[in-house]
Amino acid sequence: MRFSDWRKQQGKTQQQCADELGVSQPVISDLEADEPKIRGRDFVLRVFRMTRGGVTPNDLYALPSIDQLELDMTVPGDAPLLASAGDQ
């Protein structure tokens, strides 16, 4: 979820969020920009905690989720990743 969407759902102003995160209001404005300047791991974790997981690091960096990556999860030799109880 985008930070701006979360903030609006909570009925919070940019200044209120800035105060909670210990930053200035322009930092929140930048966070809500299309390509935010992320200020490091500690800041990202503070956002994650403040939103109780509503805004994840992937959301801040616009990274795809694991299901969007369409990863090939097969292993060489087409062996299953997990053996069922009957296979042992």
C-alpha positions as CSV (number, residue, x, y, z in Angstrom):
1,M,0.0,0.0,0.0
2,R,1.3,3.5,-0.8
3,F,2.1,5.6,2.3
4,S,-0.2,8.4,1.2
5,D,-3.1,5.9,0.9
6,W,-2.4,4.5,4.4
7,R,-2.1,8.0,5.8
8,K,-5.4,9.1,4.4
9,Q,-7.2,5.9,5.6
10,Q,-6.0,6.8,9.1
11,G,-7.2,10.4,8.8
12,K,-3.7,11.7,9.5
13,T,-2.0,14.8,8.2
14,Q,1.5,14.7,6.8
15,Q,2.6,16.8,9.8
16,Q,1.1,14.2,12.3
17,C,3.0,11.4,10.5
18,A,6.2,13.4,10.5
19,D,5.9,14.0,14.2
20,E,5.4,10.3,14.8
21,L,8.4,9.4,12.7
22,G,10.6,12.1,14.1
23,V,11.1,13.8,10.7
24,S,10.0,17.1,9.1
25,Q,6.8,17.4,7.0
26,P,8.8,17.7,3.7
27,V,10.2,14.2,4.3
28,I,6.7,12.9,4.4
29,S,5.8,14.8,1.2
30,D,8.9,13.3,-0.4
31,L,7.8,9.8,0.8
32,E,4.5,10.3,-1.0
33,A,6.2,11.3,-4.3
34,D,6.1,8.9,-7.2
35,E,9.8,8.1,-6.7
36,P,10.5,8.8,-3.1
37,K,14.1,9.3,-1.7
38,I,14.3,6.6,0.9
39,R,16.4,7.6,3.9
40,G,17.8,4.3,4.9
41,R,16.9,1.1,6.7
42,D,16.1,2.6,10.0
43,F,13.6,5.0,8.4
44,V,12.0,2.2,6.4
45,L,11.6,0.1,9.6
46,R,10.1,3.1,11.4
47,V,7.5,3.5,8.7
48,F,6.8,-0.2,8.7
49,R,6.3,-0.2,12.5
50,M,4.2,3.0,12.5
51,T,1.8,1.6,9.9
52,R,1.8,-1.9,11.6
53,G,2.9,-3.5,8.4
54,G,0.4,-1.6,6.2
55,V,3.3,0.0,4.3
56,T,6.1,-2.5,3.6
57,P,9.7,-1.8,2.3
58,N,8.6,-3.2,-1.0
59,D,5.8,-0.6,-1.1
60,L,8.3,2.2,-0.5
61,Y,10.8,1.0,-3.1
62,A,8.0,0.0,-5.6
63,L,9.4,-3.6,-5.7
64,P,7.2,-6.4,-7.0
65,S,5.7,-8.9,-4.7
66,I,7.0,-12.5,-4.9
67,D,3.9,-13.7,-6.8
68,Q,4.5,-10.9,-9.4
69,L,8.0,-12.1,-10.1
70,E,6.8,-15.4,-11.7
71,L,9.9,-17.2,-10.5
72,D,10.7,-20.7,-11.8
73,M,10.7,-22.7,-8.6
74,T,11.8,-26.0,-10.1
75,V,15.1,-27.6,-9.2
76,P,17.5,-29.4,-11.5
77,G,16.2,-32.8,-12.4
78,D,12.6,-31.7,-11.8
79,A,12.7,-33.0,-8.2
80,P,9.9,-31.6,-6.1
81,L,10.9,-28.9,-3.7
82,L,9.1,-30.6,-0.8
83,A,8.7,-34.4,-0.4
84,S,5.3,-35.6,0.7
85,A,5.0,-38.0,3.6
86,G,4.5,-40.9,1.2
87,D,7.7,-40.2,-0.6
88,Q,10.0,-40.9,2.4
